[in-house]
Amino acid sequence: MNLGTLLRVLSRAWDLLLPHADFAYNKALKCTTGMSPFKVVHGIDPNGPWDIVPRPLDQRLSAKPNQRVEETKKMHEQVRDRIEKINATYSAQANKR
């Protein structure tokens, strides 16, 4: 979903709907990173009303601060690698012409 499109839909009562739009946009997966903007920044996806099912043990975040920092660094490296790969693909397509 494009942010401009999302904001255009909010023409009526936008002041009441803006927090919901912000939440929806920041929770949505982005093609470039394969993650939501919220997860890239904070390391986890925000819980929504539908997220009441407990996560499997292998998907839970570590309670230890040092391990949490390492998990976040690893995730940021994965995001950086994915963005570089997508940019290389776009560059290759643009340079064909």
C-alpha positions as CSV (number, residue, x, y, z in Angstrom):
1,M,0.0,0.0,0.0
2,N,1.3,3.4,-1.0
3,L,1.3,6.0,1.8
4,G,-0.2,8.7,-0.5
5,T,-3.1,6.4,-1.3
6,L,-3.7,5.6,2.3
7,L,-3.8,9.3,3.2
8,R,-6.1,10.1,0.3
9,V,-8.6,7.6,1.7
10,L,-8.7,9.5,4.9
11,S,-10.3,12.6,3.5
12,R,-13.2,12.5,6.0
13,A,-12.4,12.4,9.7
14,W,-8.7,12.2,9.0
15,D,-7.8,13.5,12.4
16,L,-9.6,10.5,14.0
17,L,-8.3,7.9,11.6
18,L,-4.7,9.1,11.3
19,P,-3.4,7.0,14.3
20,H,-5.0,3.9,12.7
21,A,-3.4,4.7,9.4
22,D,0.0,5.2,11.0
23,F,-0.3,1.9,12.8
24,A,-1.4,0.0,9.6
25,Y,1.3,1.5,7.5
26,N,4.1,0.8,10.0
27,K,2.9,-2.7,10.6
28,A,2.6,-3.6,6.9
29,L,5.4,-5.6,5.2
30,K,7.5,-3.6,2.7
31,C,8.8,-5.3,-0.5
32,T,12.2,-3.8,-0.2
33,T,13.0,-5.0,3.4
34,G,10.6,-7.9,3.7
35,M,9.7,-6.5,7.1
36,S,7.5,-3.8,8.5
37,P,9.1,-0.4,9.3
38,F,8.2,-0.8,12.9
39,K,10.1,-4.1,13.1
40,V,13.2,-2.6,11.4
41,V,13.3,0.1,13.9
42,H,12.3,-1.7,17.1
43,G,13.1,-5.3,16.3
44,I,9.6,-6.6,16.8
45,D,6.2,-6.1,15.1
46,P,3.7,-4.2,17.2
47,N,0.8,-6.2,18.7
48,G,-2.6,-5.6,17.2
49,P,-5.9,-6.8,18.4
50,W,-5.6,-10.0,16.4
51,D,-2.2,-10.9,17.9
52,I,-3.6,-12.7,21.0
53,V,-2.1,-16.1,20.1
54,P,1.2,-16.7,21.9
55,R,4.3,-16.9,19.7
56,P,6.1,-20.2,19.3
57,L,9.2,-20.5,21.5
58,D,11.6,-20.1,18.5
59,Q,10.0,-16.8,17.5
60,R,10.1,-15.1,21.0
61,L,12.6,-12.4,21.6
62,S,15.4,-13.0,24.1
63,A,14.9,-11.5,27.6
64,K,18.7,-11.0,27.9
65,P,19.8,-7.5,26.8
66,N,23.0,-8.6,25.2
67,Q,21.3,-11.3,23.2
68,R,18.5,-8.9,22.2
69,V,21.1,-6.4,20.9
70,E,22.8,-9.2,18.8
71,E,19.4,-10.3,17.4
72,T,18.6,-6.7,16.4
73,K,22.1,-6.2,14.8
74,K,21.6,-9.4,12.8
75,M,18.1,-8.3,11.7
76,H,19.5,-4.9,10.6
77,E,22.3,-6.7,8.6
78,Q,19.6,-8.8,6.9
79,V,17.6,-5.7,6.0
80,R,20.7,-3.9,4.6
81,D,21.6,-6.9,2.5
82,R,18.1,-7.2,1.1
83,I,18.0,-3.5,0.3
84,E,21.3,-3.7,-1.5
85,K,20.2,-6.8,-3.4
86,I,16.9,-5.0,-4.5
87,N,18.8,-1.9,-5.5
88,A,21.2,-4.0,-7.6
89,T,18.3,-5.6,-9.3
90,Y,16.7,-2.2,-10.0
91,S,20.0,-0.9,-11.3
92,A,20.5,-3.8,-13.6
93,Q,17.0,-3.3,-15.0
94,A,17.5,0.4,-15.5
95,N,21.0,0.0,-17.1
96,K,19.6,-2.4,-19.7
97,R,18.0,0.5,-21.4
